[in-house]
Amino acid sequence: MTENVVLLDEHGHGIGTAAKSEVHHATTPLHLAFSCYVFDADDRLLLTQRAASKATFPGLWTNTVCGHPAPGEDIETAVRRRAMDELGLGLADLRLVLPDFRYTATMHGIQENEMCPVLVARPAGEIAPNPDEVGDVRWQPWEQFRSQVLDGTLEVSTWCRLQVAALSGLGPDPASWRTGDAHLLPPAARAA
């Protein structure tokens, strides 16, 4: 089954779809994605290491789960689907925190170019990583992780580094981060 992504114009409106397997290359078109940070009750972040076999950013540590909503799929459903696919993990208390995050990044000649809303959640169940997606997992206190990412002592994916900087502006306690305004989502994400 072909996995498709939603292509976007510069204002976040859907302008078509493309096969995920064909969209990531040296000049990747702008498309819709998401990132999710899962925290336990002690505000430890579940980090994942991208599988070495992944086409984009292989082997790097990053936030808990990332992915692309399918055409017509809302963001929350997409996040829950990918958390289950990548980690065998259900999610509780899923909420939007950075509705309008956008970035570009290139590694090994492959570019990411995404409007990528960021959400947070709590784990609901045990972790069972899919080795095709995840090389390793670990829990790390948020403040320690944030500090290591921002001072450059922990190498993470480009989007994670940029998101951590933006999340830091929401305050030191992830549990107290305000819920983001869904009206600021890219229109293609609002319409899904």
Disulfide bonds with the S-S distance in Angstrom:
none
